[in-house]
């Protein structure tokens, strides 16, 4: 277990915006490489070239810095997701139909695009690591930042697929999340198997291929062992 760093109280005297940006960049890289528990604040501040007091002034501690790293990328992503999901509902209000492909696109598209954005290589790797990070601080950050829009997505997707029992929805969401996270992580495994001609960093190609495949999976009739036991939970609203 790492020893805890003392918490200085002095405020920084250098440019706050530049200091904050350097800390976020350094933390994103180091958390991606080592996970939440694998790096100390002293290592992060040393990499960023700022003092420990400045880090505590801006983020109050390592968990605050970890959260800020995610907020920088996730907040705009969630805003786009919410806007696109609302557009799906608006279309439903006009036509009486809710298109599962559009719902998938609204949720997955922003995640794929933000992971393929310039300068997002470290965040792409961090997202993959964070999904399996067992530390309470990492899980708390992920759940708090992602869950509201994710719950809305699940509710809208369930409405778009009334033929699915909750058991079906559970396993098909496992496939949806698995595909999205694997593409975002871009581990290089498929390039090792098939050659480097294709890249998961190509967000347009990713969306072109995975959305039709995932939508086709949603269209498969219910596979639930028992429709009585597998009834879908009621929607929490939209």
ChimeraX commands (.cxc) that place a marker at each C-alpha (Angstrom):
marker #1 position 0.00,0.00,0.00 radius 0.5
marker #1 position 1.35,3.41,-0.86 radius 0.5
marker #1 position 1.94,5.90,1.91 radius 0.5
marker #1 position -0.45,8.81,1.80 radius 0.5
marker #1 position 0.96,12.14,0.75 radius 0.5
marker #1 position 0.69,15.11,3.11 radius 0.5
marker #1 position -1.88,17.66,2.05 radius 0.5
marker #1 position -0.28,21.08,1.66 radius 0.5
marker #1 position -2.52,24.10,2.05 radius 0.5
marker #1 position -0.62,26.63,-0.04 radius 0.5
marker #1 position -2.34,27.86,-3.19 radius 0.5
marker #1 position -0.44,27.84,-6.47 radius 0.5
marker #1 position 1.24,30.99,-7.69 radius 0.5
marker #1 position 1.55,29.99,-11.39 radius 0.5
marker #1 position -1.05,30.07,-14.17 radius 0.5
marker #1 position -4.00,28.02,-12.84 radius 0.5
marker #1 position -5.39,26.95,-16.23 radius 0.5
marker #1 position -2.04,25.68,-17.48 radius 0.5
marker #1 position -1.31,23.91,-14.22 radius 0.5
marker #1 position -4.69,22.22,-14.22 radius 0.5
marker #1 position -4.28,21.08,-17.81 radius 0.5
marker #1 position -0.80,19.67,-17.18 radius 0.5
marker #1 position -2.04,17.75,-14.16 radius 0.5
marker #1 position -4.99,16.32,-16.08 radius 0.5
marker #1 position -2.78,15.24,-18.98 radius 0.5
marker #1 position -0.21,13.61,-16.71 radius 0.5
marker #1 position -2.85,11.90,-14.58 radius 0.5
marker #1 position -4.71,10.58,-17.62 radius 0.5
marker #1 position -1.51,9.00,-18.93 radius 0.5
marker #1 position -0.44,7.51,-15.60 radius 0.5
marker #1 position -3.87,6.24,-14.58 radius 0.5
marker #1 position -4.16,4.61,-18.01 radius 0.5
marker #1 position -0.83,2.85,-17.49 radius 0.5
marker #1 position -1.12,1.89,-13.82 radius 0.5
marker #1 position -4.72,2.21,-12.63 radius 0.5
marker #1 position -5.98,4.26,-9.71 radius 0.5
marker #1 position -4.00,2.48,-7.00 radius 0.5
marker #1 position -0.85,2.11,-9.07 radius 0.5
marker #1 position 0.22,5.74,-9.06 radius 0.5
marker #1 position 0.75,8.36,-6.36 radius 0.5
marker #1 position 0.05,12.07,-6.40 radius 0.5
marker #1 position 3.78,12.71,-6.14 radius 0.5
marker #1 position 4.38,10.71,-9.32 radius 0.5
marker #1 position 1.63,12.63,-11.12 radius 0.5
marker #1 position 2.88,16.03,-10.00 radius 0.5
marker #1 position 6.45,15.08,-10.88 radius 0.5
marker #1 position 5.36,14.07,-14.39 radius 0.5
marker #1 position 3.31,17.26,-14.75 radius 0.5
marker #1 position 6.17,19.40,-13.47 radius 0.5
marker #1 position 4.10,21.10,-10.78 radius 0.5
marker #1 position 4.20,21.00,-7.00 radius 0.5
marker #1 position 2.01,18.90,-4.75 radius 0.5
marker #1 position 0.35,21.95,-3.25 radius 0.5
marker #1 position -0.97,22.95,-6.66 radius 0.5
marker #1 position -2.50,19.51,-7.22 radius 0.5
marker #1 position -4.32,19.61,-3.89 radius 0.5
marker #1 position -5.42,23.18,-4.53 radius 0.5
marker #1 position -7.08,22.21,-7.82 radius 0.5
marker #1 position -8.35,18.69,-7.03 radius 0.5
marker #1 position -8.21,18.18,-3.24 radius 0.5
marker #1 position -6.65,14.76,-3.67 radius 0.5
marker #1 position -6.14,11.79,-5.95 radius 0.5
marker #1 position -9.79,10.79,-6.21 radius 0.5
marker #1 position -10.74,14.35,-7.14 radius 0.5
marker #1 position -8.07,14.35,-9.83 radius 0.5
marker #1 position -9.21,10.95,-11.12 radius 0.5
marker #1 position -12.77,12.22,-11.35 radius 0.5
marker #1 position -11.68,15.40,-13.13 radius 0.5
marker #1 position -9.79,13.34,-15.73 radius 0.5
marker #1 position -13.04,11.56,-16.57 radius 0.5
marker #1 position -15.22,14.65,-16.36 radius 0.5
marker #1 position -13.13,16.37,-19.00 radius 0.5
marker #1 position -14.09,13.70,-21.56 radius 0.5
marker #1 position -17.31,12.19,-20.20 radius 0.5
marker #1 position -19.37,15.34,-19.55 radius 0.5
marker #1 position -19.44,16.44,-23.22 radius 0.5
marker #1 position -19.95,12.83,-24.29 radius 0.5
marker #1 position -22.96,12.51,-21.99 radius 0.5
marker #1 position -24.38,15.78,-23.23 radius 0.5
marker #1 position -24.24,14.46,-26.80 radius 0.5
marker #1 position -25.75,11.15,-25.74 radius 0.5
marker #1 position -28.63,12.87,-23.96 radius 0.5
marker #1 position -29.32,15.08,-26.95 radius 0.5
marker #1 position -29.34,12.15,-29.39 radius 0.5
marker #1 position -31.48,9.98,-27.15 radius 0.5
marker #1 position -33.99,12.81,-26.85 radius 0.5
marker #1 position -34.02,13.05,-30.63 radius 0.5
marker #1 position -35.02,9.36,-30.72 radius 0.5
marker #1 position -37.93,10.10,-28.41 radius 0.5
marker #1 position -38.93,13.12,-30.46 radius 0.5
marker #1 position -38.99,10.92,-33.56 radius 0.5
marker #1 position -41.12,8.40,-31.70 radius 0.5
marker #1 position -43.58,11.14,-30.78 radius 0.5
marker #1 position -43.85,12.13,-34.45 radius 0.5
marker #1 position -44.03,8.66,-36.01 radius 0.5
marker #1 position -45.08,6.31,-33.24 radius 0.5
marker #1 position -41.92,4.25,-33.82 radius 0.5
marker #1 position -38.73,3.93,-31.82 radius 0.5
marker #1 position -35.81,2.67,-33.93 radius 0.5
marker #1 position -33.38,0.41,-32.01 radius 0.5
marker #1 position -30.58,1.29,-34.47 radius 0.5
marker #1 position -31.00,4.99,-33.75 radius 0.5
marker #1 position -31.00,4.33,-30.00 radius 0.5
marker #1 position -27.77,2.31,-30.32 radius 0.5
marker #1 position -26.22,5.04,-32.46 radius 0.5
marker #1 position -27.19,7.69,-29.90 radius 0.5
marker #1 position -25.44,5.87,-27.08 radius 0.5
marker #1 position -22.45,4.23,-28.76 radius 0.5
marker #1 position -21.58,6.91,-31.32 radius 0.5
marker #1 position -20.45,9.61,-28.85 radius 0.5
marker #1 position -18.31,7.08,-26.97 radius 0.5
marker #1 position -16.59,5.86,-30.12 radius 0.5
marker #1 position -16.02,9.38,-31.43 radius 0.5
marker #1 position -14.58,10.75,-28.20 radius 0.5
marker #1 position -12.19,7.80,-27.95 radius 0.5
marker #1 position -10.99,8.44,-31.51 radius 0.5
marker #1 position -10.59,12.22,-31.04 radius 0.5
marker #1 position -7.11,13.77,-31.32 radius 0.5
marker #1 position -5.26,13.52,-28.03 radius 0.5
marker #1 position -7.60,10.89,-26.59 radius 0.5
marker #1 position -5.27,7.87,-26.84 radius 0.5
marker #1 position -4.63,7.81,-23.10 radius 0.5
marker #1 position -8.29,8.22,-22.27 radius 0.5
marker #1 position -9.17,5.35,-24.58 radius 0.5
marker #1 position -6.80,3.10,-22.66 radius 0.5
marker #1 position -7.94,4.50,-19.33 radius 0.5
marker #1 position -11.59,3.76,-20.15 radius 0.5
marker #1 position -10.75,0.14,-20.82 radius 0.5
marker #1 position -8.73,-0.20,-17.62 radius 0.5
marker #1 position -11.31,1.62,-15.51 radius 0.5
marker #1 position -14.08,-0.76,-16.54 radius 0.5
marker #1 position -12.29,-3.51,-14.59 radius 0.5
marker #1 position -10.59,-1.41,-11.89 radius 0.5
marker #1 position -11.62,-2.87,-8.50 radius 0.5
marker #1 position -10.77,0.18,-6.40 radius 0.5
marker #1 position -13.81,1.80,-4.70 radius 0.5
marker #1 position -12.66,5.24,-5.83 radius 0.5
marker #1 position -12.56,4.22,-9.49 radius 0.5
marker #1 position -15.92,2.45,-9.33 radius 0.5
marker #1 position -17.54,5.38,-7.56 radius 0.5
marker #1 position -16.30,7.76,-10.25 radius 0.5
marker #1 position -17.45,5.54,-13.11 radius 0.5
marker #1 position -20.89,4.88,-11.66 radius 0.5
marker #1 position -21.56,8.50,-10.77 radius 0.5
marker #1 position -20.47,9.92,-14.11 radius 0.5
marker #1 position -21.91,7.29,-16.45 radius 0.5
marker #1 position -25.00,5.82,-14.82 radius 0.5
marker #1 position -27.63,8.51,-15.32 radius 0.5
marker #1 position -27.42,8.58,-19.10 radius 0.5
marker #1 position -26.78,4.82,-19.23 radius 0.5
marker #1 position -30.01,4.13,-17.33 radius 0.5
marker #1 position -31.87,6.38,-19.74 radius 0.5
marker #1 position -30.38,4.45,-22.67 radius 0.5
marker #1 position -31.42,1.11,-21.18 radius 0.5
marker #1 position -34.98,2.30,-20.60 radius 0.5
marker #1 position -35.33,3.68,-24.13 radius 0.5
marker #1 position -33.75,0.59,-25.67 radius 0.5
marker #1 position -36.18,-1.61,-23.71 radius 0.5
marker #1 position -39.07,0.40,-25.10 radius 0.5
marker #1 position -37.70,-0.01,-28.61 radius 0.5
marker #1 position -37.53,-3.81,-28.14 radius 0.5
marker #1 position -40.82,-4.82,-26.48 radius 0.5
marker #1 position -40.34,-8.43,-27.61 radius 0.5
marker #1 position -37.41,-8.88,-25.24 radius 0.5
marker #1 position -37.73,-10.17,-21.68 radius 0.5
marker #1 position -35.42,-8.74,-19.05 radius 0.5
marker #1 position -33.24,-11.83,-19.32 radius 0.5
marker #1 position -32.84,-11.15,-23.06 radius 0.5
marker #1 position -32.13,-7.49,-22.43 radius 0.5
marker #1 position -29.45,-8.36,-19.89 radius 0.5
marker #1 position -27.49,-10.58,-22.26 radius 0.5
marker #1 position -27.91,-8.37,-25.31 radius 0.5
marker #1 position -26.72,-5.38,-23.34 radius 0.5
marker #1 position -23.69,-7.47,-22.36 radius 0.5
marker #1 position -22.96,-7.89,-26.07 radius 0.5
marker #1 position -23.56,-4.19,-26.76 radius 0.5
marker #1 position -21.31,-3.01,-23.95 radius 0.5
marker #1 position -18.70,-5.62,-24.81 radius 0.5
marker #1 position -18.52,-4.49,-28.44 radius 0.5
marker #1 position -18.40,-0.81,-27.50 radius 0.5
marker #1 position -15.71,-1.27,-24.88 radius 0.5
marker #1 position -13.57,-3.54,-27.06 radius 0.5
marker #1 position -13.60,-1.04,-29.91 radius 0.5
marker #1 position -12.80,1.81,-27.55 radius 0.5
marker #1 position -9.95,-0.09,-25.90 radius 0.5
marker #1 position -8.34,-0.86,-29.29 radius 0.5
marker #1 position -5.92,-3.38,-27.78 radius 0.5
marker #1 position -4.39,-4.31,-31.14 radius 0.5
marker #1 position -5.43,-7.94,-30.78 radius 0.5
marker #1 position -7.46,-8.08,-33.99 radius 0.5
marker #1 position -4.69,-6.36,-35.92 radius 0.5
marker #1 position -2.37,-9.08,-34.63 radius 0.5
marker #1 position -4.74,-11.72,-36.00 radius 0.5
marker #1 position -5.86,-10.07,-39.25 radius 0.5
marker #1 position -3.18,-7.51,-40.10 radius 0.5
marker #1 position -2.96,-3.76,-39.67 radius 0.5
marker #1 position -5.09,-2.74,-42.66 radius 0.5
marker #1 position -8.03,-1.84,-40.40 radius 0.5
marker #1 position -8.06,0.33,-37.30 radius 0.5
marker #1 position -10.57,0.71,-34.51 radius 0.5
marker #1 position -9.51,4.35,-34.33 radius 0.5
marker #1 position -11.57,4.80,-37.52 radius 0.5
marker #1 position -14.79,5.85,-35.79 radius 0.5
marker #1 position -16.82,6.05,-39.02 radius 0.5
marker #1 position -15.90,2.50,-39.98 radius 0.5
marker #1 position -16.63,1.30,-36.45 radius 0.5
marker #1 position -20.13,2.76,-36.47 radius 0.5
marker #1 position -20.76,1.55,-40.02 radius 0.5
marker #1 position -20.08,-2.05,-39.00 radius 0.5
marker #1 position -21.12,-2.50,-35.39 radius 0.5
marker #1 position -24.51,-0.73,-35.32 radius 0.5
marker #1 position -26.18,-2.99,-37.96 radius 0.5
marker #1 position -24.73,-6.11,-36.31 radius 0.5
marker #1 position -25.88,-5.10,-32.83 radius 0.5
marker #1 position -29.30,-4.04,-34.12 radius 0.5
marker #1 position -29.68,-7.43,-35.81 radius 0.5
marker #1 position -28.91,-9.08,-32.48 radius 0.5
marker #1 position -31.65,-7.07,-30.80 radius 0.5
marker #1 position -34.11,-8.23,-33.44 radius 0.5
marker #1 position -33.60,-11.92,-32.61 radius 0.5
marker #1 position -36.77,-13.31,-30.91 radius 0.5
marker #1 position -36.72,-13.80,-27.15 radius 0.5
marker #1 position -34.36,-16.51,-25.93 radius 0.5
marker #1 position -35.36,-16.19,-22.28 radius 0.5
marker #1 position -35.72,-19.57,-20.55 radius 0.5
marker #1 position -39.01,-18.52,-19.06 radius 0.5
marker #1 position -41.03,-15.55,-20.20 radius 0.5
marker #1 position -42.70,-15.52,-16.79 radius 0.5
marker #1 position -39.40,-15.31,-14.90 radius 0.5
marker #1 position -37.71,-13.17,-17.51 radius 0.5
marker #1 position -40.14,-10.27,-17.63 radius 0.5
marker #1 position -38.43,-6.97,-18.19 radius 0.5
marker #1 position -38.36,-4.52,-15.33 radius 0.5
marker #1 position -40.66,-1.57,-15.71 radius 0.5
marker #1 position -39.17,1.52,-17.27 radius 0.5
marker #1 position -38.05,4.24,-14.89 radius 0.5
marker #1 position -39.30,6.83,-17.34 radius 0.5
marker #1 position -37.68,8.81,-20.11 radius 0.5
marker link #1:1,2 radius 0.2
marker link #1:2,3 radius 0.2
marker link #1:3,4 radius 0.2
marker link #1:4,5 radius 0.2
marker link #1:5,6 radius 0.2
marker link #1:6,7 radius 0.2
marker link #1:7,8 radius 0.2
marker link #1:8,9 radius 0.2
marker link #1:9,10 radius 0.2
marker link #1:10,11 radius 0.2
marker link #1:11,12 radius 0.2
marker link #1:12,13 radius 0.2
marker link #1:13,14 radius 0.2
marker link #1:14,15 radius 0.2
marker link #1:15,16 radius 0.2
marker link #1:16,17 radius 0.2
marker link #1:17,18 radius 0.2
marker link #1:18,19 radius 0.2
marker link #1:19,20 radius 0.2
marker link #1:20,21 radius 0.2
marker link #1:21,22 radius 0.2
marker link #1:22,23 radius 0.2
marker link #1:23,24 radius 0.2
marker link #1:24,25 radius 0.2
marker link #1:25,26 radius 0.2
marker link #1:26,27 radius 0.2
marker link #1:27,28 radius 0.2
marker link #1:28,29 radius 0.2
marker link #1:29,30 radius 0.2
marker link #1:30,31 radius 0.2
marker link #1:31,32 radius 0.2
marker link #1:32,33 radius 0.2
marker link #1:33,34 radius 0.2
marker link #1:34,35 radius 0.2
marker link #1:35,36 radius 0.2
marker link #1:36,37 radius 0.2
marker link #1:37,38 radius 0.2
marker link #1:38,39 radius 0.2
marker link #1:39,40 radius 0.2
marker link #1:40,41 radius 0.2
marker link #1:41,42 radius 0.2
marker link #1:42,43 radius 0.2
marker link #1:43,44 radius 0.2
marker link #1:44,45 radius 0.2
marker link #1:45,46 radius 0.2
marker link #1:46,47 radius 0.2
marker link #1:47,48 radius 0.2
marker link #1:48,49 radius 0.2
marker link #1:49,50 radius 0.2
marker link #1:50,51 radius 0.2
marker link #1:51,52 radius 0.2
marker link #1:52,53 radius 0.2
marker link #1:53,54 radius 0.2
marker link #1:54,55 radius 0.2
marker link #1:55,56 radius 0.2
marker link #1:56,57 radius 0.2
marker link #1:57,58 radius 0.2
marker link #1:58,59 radius 0.2
marker link #1:59,60 radius 0.2
marker link #1:60,61 radius 0.2
marker link #1:61,62 radius 0.2
marker link #1:62,63 radius 0.2
marker link #1:63,64 radius 0.2
marker link #1:64,65 radius 0.2
marker link #1:65,66 radius 0.2
marker link #1:66,67 radius 0.2
marker link #1:67,68 radius 0.2
marker link #1:68,69 radius 0.2
marker link #1:69,70 radius 0.2
marker link #1:70,71 radius 0.2
marker link #1:71,72 radius 0.2
marker link #1:72,73 radius 0.2
marker link #1:73,74 radius 0.2
marker link #1:74,75 radius 0.2
marker link #1:75,76 radius 0.2
marker link #1:76,77 radius 0.2
marker link #1:77,78 radius 0.2
marker link #1:78,79 radius 0.2
marker link #1:79,80 radius 0.2
marker link #1:80,81 radius 0.2
marker link #1:81,82 radius 0.2
marker link #1:82,83 radius 0.2
marker link #1:83,84 radius 0.2
marker link #1:84,85 radius 0.2
marker link #1:85,86 radius 0.2
marker link #1:86,87 radius 0.2
marker link #1:87,88 radius 0.2
marker link #1:88,89 radius 0.2
marker link #1:89,90 radius 0.2
marker link #1:90,91 radius 0.2
marker link #1:91,92 radius 0.2
marker link #1:92,93 radius 0.2
marker link #1:93,94 radius 0.2
marker link #1:94,95 radius 0.2
marker link #1:95,96 radius 0.2
marker link #1:96,97 radius 0.2
marker link #1:97,98 radius 0.2
marker link #1:98,99 radius 0.2
marker link #1:99,100 radius 0.2
marker link #1:100,101 radius 0.2
marker link #1:101,102 radius 0.2
marker link #1:102,103 radius 0.2
marker link #1:103,104 radius 0.2
marker link #1:104,105 radius 0.2
marker link #1:105,106 radius 0.2
marker link #1:106,107 radius 0.2
marker link #1:107,108 radius 0.2
marker link #1:108,109 radius 0.2
marker link #1:109,110 radius 0.2
marker link #1:110,111 radius 0.2
marker link #1:111,112 radius 0.2
marker link #1:112,113 radius 0.2
marker link #1:113,114 radius 0.2
marker link #1:114,115 radius 0.2
marker link #1:115,116 radius 0.2
marker link #1:116,117 radius 0.2
marker link #1:117,118 radius 0.2
marker link #1:118,119 radius 0.2
marker link #1:119,120 radius 0.2
marker link #1:120,121 radius 0.2
marker link #1:121,122 radius 0.2
marker link #1:122,123 radius 0.2
marker link #1:123,124 radius 0.2
marker link #1:124,125 radius 0.2
marker link #1:125,126 radius 0.2
marker link #1:126,127 radius 0.2
marker link #1:127,128 radius 0.2
marker link #1:128,129 radius 0.2
marker link #1:129,130 radius 0.2
marker link #1:130,131 radius 0.2
marker link #1:131,132 radius 0.2
marker link #1:132,133 radius 0.2
marker link #1:133,134 radius 0.2
marker link #1:134,135 radius 0.2
marker link #1:135,136 radius 0.2
marker link #1:136,137 radius 0.2
marker link #1:137,138 radius 0.2
marker link #1:138,139 radius 0.2
marker link #1:139,140 radius 0.2
marker link #1:140,141 radius 0.2
marker link #1:141,142 radius 0.2
marker link #1:142,143 radius 0.2
marker link #1:143,144 radius 0.2
marker link #1:144,145 radius 0.2
marker link #1:145,146 radius 0.2
marker link #1:146,147 radius 0.2
marker link #1:147,148 radius 0.2
marker link #1:148,149 radius 0.2
marker link #1:149,150 radius 0.2
marker link #1:150,151 radius 0.2
marker link #1:151,152 radius 0.2
marker link #1:152,153 radius 0.2
marker link #1:153,154 radius 0.2
marker link #1:154,155 radius 0.2
marker link #1:155,156 radius 0.2
marker link #1:156,157 radius 0.2
marker link #1:157,158 radius 0.2
marker link #1:158,159 radius 0.2
marker link #1:159,160 radius 0.2
marker link #1:160,161 radius 0.2
marker link #1:161,162 radius 0.2
marker link #1:162,163 radius 0.2
marker link #1:163,164 radius 0.2
marker link #1:164,165 radius 0.2
marker link #1:165,166 radius 0.2
marker link #1:166,167 radius 0.2
marker link #1:167,168 radius 0.2
marker link #1:168,169 radius 0.2
marker link #1:169,170 radius 0.2
marker link #1:170,171 radius 0.2
marker link #1:171,172 radius 0.2
marker link #1:172,173 radius 0.2
marker link #1:173,174 radius 0.2
marker link #1:174,175 radius 0.2
marker link #1:175,176 radius 0.2
marker link #1:176,177 radius 0.2
marker link #1:177,178 radius 0.2
marker link #1:178,179 radius 0.2
marker link #1:179,180 radius 0.2
marker link #1:180,181 radius 0.2
marker link #1:181,182 radius 0.2
marker link #1:182,183 radius 0.2
marker link #1:183,184 radius 0.2
marker link #1:184,185 radius 0.2
marker link #1:185,186 radius 0.2
marker link #1:186,187 radius 0.2
marker link #1:187,188 radius 0.2
marker link #1:188,189 radius 0.2
marker link #1:189,190 radius 0.2
marker link #1:190,191 radius 0.2
marker link #1:191,192 radius 0.2
marker link #1:192,193 radius 0.2
marker link #1:193,194 radius 0.2
marker link #1:194,195 radius 0.2
marker link #1:195,196 radius 0.2
marker link #1:196,197 radius 0.2
marker link #1:197,198 radius 0.2
marker link #1:198,199 radius 0.2
marker link #1:199,200 radius 0.2
marker link #1:200,201 radius 0.2
marker link #1:201,202 radius 0.2
marker link #1:202,203 radius 0.2
marker link #1:203,204 radius 0.2
marker link #1:204,205 radius 0.2
marker link #1:205,206 radius 0.2
marker link #1:206,207 radius 0.2
marker link #1:207,208 radius 0.2
marker link #1:208,209 radius 0.2
marker link #1:209,210 radius 0.2
marker link #1:210,211 radius 0.2
marker link #1:211,212 radius 0.2
marker link #1:212,213 radius 0.2
marker link #1:213,214 radius 0.2
marker link #1:214,215 radius 0.2
marker link #1:215,216 radius 0.2
marker link #1:216,217 radius 0.2
marker link #1:217,218 radius 0.2
marker link #1:218,219 radius 0.2
marker link #1:219,220 radius 0.2
marker link #1:220,221 radius 0.2
marker link #1:221,222 radius 0.2
marker link #1:222,223 radius 0.2
marker link #1:223,224 radius 0.2
marker link #1:224,225 radius 0.2
marker link #1:225,226 radius 0.2
marker link #1:226,227 radius 0.2
marker link #1:227,228 radius 0.2
marker link #1:228,229 radius 0.2
marker link #1:229,230 radius 0.2
marker link #1:230,231 radius 0.2
marker link #1:231,232 radius 0.2
marker link #1:232,233 radius 0.2
marker link #1:233,234 radius 0.2
marker link #1:234,235 radius 0.2
marker link #1:235,236 radius 0.2
marker link #1:236,237 radius 0.2
marker link #1:237,238 radius 0.2
view
